[in-house]
């Protein structure tokens, strides 16, 4: 995928999943805003997504999934109490900073030893993960210093030229992006809406 002025929109997750599996970058609705996503194992796709957004790799990224099994390959094992702490909030708008597995790529974790992960409760985002058969990169659809896009038209206008596809649909209606908590300490790193 090249993203050359395609500005395609899809109404079904199956089309967006095919683009992701072929190495493309898509935009899709999440709980509060539109997100940009790609295959987290595809370094070329992740680096392209970072260029589209203007985000430094050192910051790290969030992965969303439809079920915990999609996140397992990226995460270090933790004790049952910590795992249960996260599972009690999922699916839902809580992102956990979870210790990353040693082999998890730095293009996902950035300069951190943790990986930000969430089981989404947004029906289109979850369906996209199911159809793609994997966890997906999820970062807000915007240039790094701009407000996140809340509808497909705004994504198309601001980032559309760089994307392979926009999955049209409504966001989940939350005011702010997901809350972020540290799994080991339980500390809230970013309040949610």
C-alpha positions in Angstrom: 0.0 0.0 0.0 1.2 3.5 -0.8 -1.5 5.8 0.3 -1.1 7.9 -2.9 -4.1 10.1 -2.8 -6.5 7.2 -2.5 -9.0 8.8 0.0 -11.1 5.6 -0.2 -13.8 5.1 2.4 -15.3 1.8 3.5 -18.4 1.0 5.5 -17.4 -2.6 6.4 -14.5 -3.7 8.6 -13.7 -6.5 6.2 -12.4 -4.0 3.6 -10.3 -2.1 6.1 -8.9 -5.4 7.5 -7.7 -6.5 4.1 -5.9 -3.2 3.7 -4.2 -3.7 7.1 -3.2 -7.2 6.3 -1.6 -6.0 3.0 0.5 -3.4 4.9 -1.7 -0.4 4.6 -2.6 2.4 7.1 -6.3 3.0 7.8 -8.4 5.4 10.0 -11.3 4.0 12.0 -13.7 5.2 14.8 -12.9 4.4 18.4 -14.6 5.2 21.7 -13.9 9.0 21.5 -12.0 9.9 18.4 -10.9 8.4 15.1 -7.7 6.4 15.3 -5.0 5.5 12.8 -4.1 1.9 12.6 -1.9 -0.7 11.0 -0.4 -4.1 11.6 1.8 -3.7 14.6 4.3 -6.3 13.4 4.9 -4.5 10.1 7.7 -2.0 10.8 7.2 -0.3 7.4 3.5 0.3 8.0 4.1 1.6 11.6 6.8 4.0 10.4 4.6 5.2 7.6 1.8 5.8 10.2 4.2 7.8 12.4 5.2 9.9 9.4 1.5 10.6 8.5 0.9 11.7 12.1 4.2 13.4 12.7 4.8 11.4 15.8 8.2 10.5 17.2 8.8 6.7 17.5 10.3 7.3 21.0 6.8 8.1 22.4 5.5 4.5 21.7 2.0 3.5 20.5 -1.2 2.0 21.8 -2.4 -1.4 20.6 -6.1 -2.2 20.6 -7.6 -5.7 20.3 -10.9 -7.5 20.3 -9.8 -10.1 22.9 -6.8 -10.6 25.3 -5.3 -13.3 23.1 -4.6 -10.8 20.4 -2.4 -8.9 22.9 -0.6 -11.9 24.5 2.3 -12.1 21.9 3.4 -8.5 22.9 3.1 -8.7 26.6 5.2 -10.1 29.4 3.5 -12.5 31.8 2.3 -10.9 35.0 0.8 -12.3 38.2 -2.9 -13.2 38.2 -3.9 -10.2 40.4 -2.4 -7.7 37.9 -3.9 -9.5 35.0 -7.3 -9.5 36.6 -7.0 -5.8 37.4 -6.8 -5.0 33.6 -9.4 -7.6 32.6 -11.9 -6.1 35.0 -11.9 -2.9 32.9 -12.1 -4.5 29.5 -13.7 -4.3 27.1 -13.7 -0.6 27.7 -12.0 2.8 27.5 -9.1 2.0 29.8 -5.6 1.6 28.4 -3.0 -0.2 30.5 0.8 0.3 30.4 1.7 -3.3 30.6 5.3 -4.7 30.8 6.3 -5.6 27.2 7.6 -9.0 26.2 11.4 -8.8 25.6 10.9 -9.4 21.8 8.2 -6.6 21.4 9.6 -4.2 18.9 10.8 -0.7 19.9 8.8 0.8 17.1 5.8 -0.1 19.4 7.2 0.6 22.9 9.3 3.6 22.0 11.6 4.5 24.8 9.5 2.5 27.4 9.6 -1.0 28.9 5.8 -1.1 28.8 3.3 -1.3 26.0 0.0 0.6 26.1 -2.9 -1.9 25.4 -6.7 -1.9 25.4 -9.5 -4.3 24.6 -11.8 -1.9 22.8 -15.6 -1.8 23.3 -16.2 0.1 20.2 -18.1 -2.3 17.9 -16.4 -1.2 14.6 -12.9 -1.1 16.1 -13.5 -4.6 17.7 -14.9 -5.9 14.4 -11.8 -4.5 12.6 -9.5 -6.4 15.0 -11.6 -9.6 14.5 -11.5 -9.3 10.7 -7.8 -8.5 10.6 -7.1 -11.4 13.1 -4.7 -9.3 15.1 -4.3 -6.4 17.6 -3.9 -3.1 15.8 -1.9 0.0 16.3 -4.3 2.7 17.6 -3.2 6.4 17.8 -5.5 9.4 17.4 -6.1 10.5 13.8 -4.5 13.9 13.8 -1.2 15.6 13.2 0.8 15.5 16.5 0.1 19.1 17.5 -3.6 19.2 16.3 -6.8 18.1 18.0 -8.0 14.6 17.2 -10.5 14.0 14.4 -14.0 13.0 15.5 -15.6 12.1 12.2 -14.5 10.6 8.9 -14.8 13.9 7.0 -12.2 15.6 9.3 -9.9 12.6 8.8 -10.2 12.8 5.1 -9.6 16.6 5.1 -6.6 16.5 7.3 -4.9 13.2 6.7 -6.7 11.5 3.8 -4.0 11.9 1.2 -1.6 9.7 3.3 -4.1 7.0 4.2 -5.1 3.9 2.3 -8.7 3.8 3.6 -11.0 5.4 6.1 -13.5 3.1 7.8 -16.6 5.3 8.1 -18.7 5.2 11.2 -19.5 7.0 14.4 -17.2 7.3 17.4 -18.4 5.9 20.7 -19.5 9.4 22.0 -16.9 9.7 24.8 -15.6 13.2 25.4 -11.9 12.3 25.7 -9.6 9.5 24.7 -9.1 6.5 26.9 -7.8 6.7 30.4 -4.3 5.4 30.7 -3.2 3.5 33.8 0.1 1.9 34.8 -0.5 -1.9 35.4 2.2 -2.4 38.1 1.3 0.7 40.2 -2.3 1.2 39.3 -1.5 4.9 38.9 -3.7 6.9 36.5 -1.3 8.5 33.8 -4.1 10.2 31.8 -7.7 10.7 32.8 -10.4 9.5 30.4 -13.6 11.1 29.3 
